[in-house]
């Protein structure tokens, strides 16, 4: 009997997404059960991927932690940094994982490292046996307030950032800010750029916190009380933006501020330009565009520039390249389904979206930033 013409079946299902982010004091203290708070412990196993630099600082404590709890742990290391976000790194994790059998549902993979590592390991966990659970322990400021907070995973491919990946929620994110103590100053500033992004585009109160306490908190690697407030507010703000739109069905996203022109810059300059540094350059150009269009008032623009100077983030304007940034914008148009959807600041803590930025505007805004720097240098020289 042949199939009836016009027959039609439709499947509709909803996957529940639920995960926790927990502030944890000293996550590697054997008296803490945080690392083993999800999944079975008795006769349990864990596959653990650790950033090589983190392993140098904490490797013995991590091994001792699992030994104390009598959990069989296979611990491997990966290099950090954007250069490690590759197909080869992803495959190496999968090969190691395949050689260490774990229960599919109650022995979560654990990723301990920066945003690159948690992205790679999250993608591996999503791919292995069509998804096994994973836990993130971010150890960089960038990972702490940005990469580990959402559900995106991925690797770079074919010369493009994050070209392969998916949406895979972790079971839990463990936030131990004491791990930030060993970060080099440059990497602290790198993560701070993402906090500045959130403050400029959606949170005037966070902006004021950064004006008042950002420099002091940066000096303590965010170990002081105000540093904790800044981190908690940044994470809360990020989640407020991400949670209603986890799968990016809506493509006009405030959190894409600083992530339009930065892609080309970061891809071109590799390890010489960290992700947050590229985002900061994008923030400056976007602020200049908003000011030139009179979307942003002069006083608000000056506050943004002044905060960046006050925090001594010191972006390298020599890296700005109008043609490269224009090509990056064209790529974002494809990513954002045919429209630019560029978020620009409309005030400190407020956002608007535009779809008509021209190449000449990018050039003019870069020149504005160079002119501003020259003027500032001249003022200093006159003192």
N, C-alpha and C positions, 0 to 999 in steps of 0.2 A: 504494500500500500504506500503510495507516494505521500510526501508531506503536503499538507494543505497549503495552498498559496496564501500569502498574507499573514501566516502565523507569526506571532511576535511574543518574545519573552523579555521581561525586564527584571533586573536584580537591583535591589536597593538595600543598602546596609550602612550602619554607622559604627565606626570603631571608636570605642571610648578611649580617650587619652587622659591619663592621670599620672602625674609624677610630682615628687616632693623636692624642694630645695631646702636644705637644713644648714644653719650655722653650727659648726662643730669646733670645739676647742681641742686642738692637738689630735688630729684624726688617726695618727699612728701610735697613740698611747694604747698599750695592750688592755688597759682598763676600760677603754671605749669599745662599744660594740657597733659603732656607726658603720664601719666598712663591711660588717657581716650582718647588718640589720635587715637585709633583703635576701631571701633564699635560705637553703638549708645549711647548717653548720656541722652537725654531727656527721662524721665521715664525709664531709663535703670537700669540694675542690673549687679552686678559683683560677681563672686565667687572667693574669694581670699584666698590663702593658704600661711601662713607666718611661717617661722622658729621660734620656740619658743624663742630662744635667741634674735632674731631680734625684735620679738614682745615686749619683755621686754624693749628694747631700744626705739622702734619707734611705738608701738601699738597705743598709743593715737593719734599720728600724722596721722597714716594711717586711723584711723576711722574718724578723723576730716576732712581729705582730701575728702573722699567720701561724708561725710555729707555736706561739703561746696558746692560740685557739685551736691547735691541732687540725688545721685545715691544710690540705695538700695544695700548694700554690705553685703554678708555673709562672715565673716572672721573666718577662723579656723587656728589652729596652729598644726605644726608637730615638733617632735624632730629632731634636725640636727644630722650629723654624720653618718658614714657607717652603724651603727646599726639600723638606721631608714629606710634603703633602702630595705624594705621587702614587701612580698605579703600582709601582714596584713595592712601595711601603705597604700599601693596602694588601697586596698579594702575600707579602712576607708575613703579615699578621695572620692572614687566613691559613697559610701553610702551617705556622706554629700552632694555631688553634686546632687545626684538623689533626695534629699529632698529639693532642692532649684532650681526650674525650671529656666532655662535660655534659651534665644533664641539660636538656634543651630548655627547661623552664625555671629551674630552681637553683642554678649555679651561675649567676650573672657574671659576665665579663666586666673587669674593672679597668678603667682608663685613668691614669694618674699623670697629668701633664698640662701643657698649654693648649690653646685652642686648636692648633694644627693637629696635635696628637688625639684630642678628643673627637675631632672631626673624622680622622682616619679610622680610629677604633670604632666609633659609632657606625660608620659605613660598613666596616667589616662585620660587626655584630648584626647589622640589618641584613647583610647578604648571606651569612652563614646559616645553613639549614632554614632558609627563608625567614630568618630573624630569631636571634636569641637575645635575652635581656642584657642590658649593660648599665653600669653605674659610672658617673663622672666625678673625678676629684680634680678640679682646676687648680693649677699651681702658678699661673701667671695672672696678672691683673686683667689682661685682655680676655683670658678664658673665664675669669671669675665674674666679670660683669657683662660679658657678651657671648662668646662662643658656646660656653657650657649651659647657658640659660635657656636657649630655645631647643628645637628638635631637628634642626638641619644638620646633616652630615655630608661629607663629600671629600673629593680630592680634585686637584688640578689635572687638566688633561688637554693635550693637543695645543699647548701654549695659552690656555685659558684658565682663569681661576674658577674653581668649584664647578667645572663643567660636568662632572659625574658626581652623583650623590642622590640622596633621598631625604624624606622626612621620617625620622625614627626617634621617638621619645625615649629618654633614659628612664630607668625605674626610679632613680634618685640622683640628686646632685648634692655632694657634700662640700660645703664651703668652709674652709679653714684658712682664715686670713693670716695666721701665723706663718703659713707657707710663703707668703709674699716677702718675708724678711730677707730672703737670700737673693731676691731679684736684683739684677744690675739696675742702676738709675734709669738707663735708657729704656728698659723694658717696663719700668713703672710708668714713665712718661707715655710710652706707647699705649698702655691700657687707659691712662688718664684721658687720652684723646677721645676715646669712645664715651667716656663719662661727660666730657665737654659737649660732644655731639648731642647726647640726650638732654643736657641742660639747655642748650641753645634752642633746640627745636620743640621741646615739649614741657620743660619744668623750670619755671623761673625760680622756685624755692631752692632747687638743686644748684642753679646758677649762683644764687646768693651764697649758698654754703661754700661753693668753690671760691668765690671772691673773698670770703671771710677766712676760710680755714683750709682751702685746697693746698696752698704752698706748704703750710706746716704739716699737714697730713701726708703729703708726698714725701717730706723729709723723714717721716717716721715709718715709711712703707705702709701707711694706713693702719698702724698699730695703735694710734691714739683714739680717744673716744669720738672725736669728730670724723676721723677716718672711717670708723665703723658706720657712723651715720651716713656718710657720703656713699659708701658701698651699698648699704641697705636700701637707700633711696634710689640709687641707680638701678639696682636689680629689680626693685618693685616697679619702677617706671618702665623698664624694659618688658617685664612680664605683662603689665597693663596693655602695652602695645601689641605684644605677640599673642597672648592667650586667645583673643577673639578671632585671630586670623592665622592660626598655626600653619596651615597649608598654603598660605598666601593666595587665597582665592581673590582677595582684594589686593590689587597691585600698586595702589597709591599708598605707600607706607612711610610714616614719619621716620622710622628707624633706618630708612635708606638714605637719610641725609648724610652727606659725606661719602656716599658709596655710588656715585655716578661717574665722576671723572677719575676717581682714585684707582679704579680697576686697571686702566691702561698704565698709569704711573707705576703701580706696584708690580705689574707683570714685566714692564720694561726694565725696572731697576732692581728686581729680585731682592736678594738679602741686603742690599744697600739701603733699602727703604722698607721699614717695617710697616705692617698693615695700618696701625694707628697713625703713623707719620703720614702715610698716603691719605688717610681719611682727613687728617688735619689740613693738608693742602687743599683738599676738596672743600672743606668747610670754609676756608678763607676765600676761595674763588666763588663759592656759592653765596657767601655773605656779600662779596663785592658786587656780584650780579644783582642780588636783591636790593642793594643800596642804589646802584645805577638805575634800576627800574622804579625807584621810590616806593618799593614794597616795604622796605625797612627804613625806619627813621635814622637820622644821623647819630643821635645820642645812643640808640640801641646798637648800631654798628660799632661805635667807638667802645662800648662796653664789651662787646665780643672780642674785638682786637686787643683791648686792654687786658682782659682775662687771660688770653693766650700769652701775652707778654709777661703778665704777673706770674704765671705758672712756669715761665721760662721753658716753654715747649719748643721754641726756636726752629720753626720749619725752614727747610732749605728751598727757598723760592727759585733757585737756579734749576731745579728739577722740573718746574712747570713747563709744559710743552703744549701749545694750543692745538696742534694737529693731532697729537697723541690723545689729548683729552676729548677732542671732537670725535675721533674714532671710538673712543670708549663710550661716549654718549650714544653713538649710533648702535653699538652693541647692546647697551642698556635698553634702547627702544625695542629691539628684538626680545630681550628678556622680559620687558614689561608689556609685551603683547601689542606693539605697534604705536605706543605713545611714550613720550619722554617721562612723564610723571615724576619730574624732578622736584623734590621738596626744597623749599627755600624758606629762610626765617622771615616772618612778618613782624616779629617783635621778639624780645627775649622770652623764650618759652612758648612761642606760637609759630605756626607753620602754614604755608600755602603751597600749592602744587602748580607747576607751569609745564606747558607742552610745546613751547615755541622758542627755546634758546637757540640762537644762531652761533655759528663758528666765530663771527666777528665779536660777539659779546664775550666769548671766552678770552679772546685775544685782548680786548679792551680791559677786562677785569684783571688779567694777569699784569698788564701794564700799570693799572691802578695800584696793585699791591707792591710792585717794584718802586713806583713813585713814592708811595707812602713810606717804604723802608728808607729810601734816599732822603726824604724830608726828615725822618726821625734821626737819621745819622747826622744830618746837618745841624739839627737842633742841639744834639749832644755835643758836637764839636764847638758850637758857639758858647757853651757854658764855661 
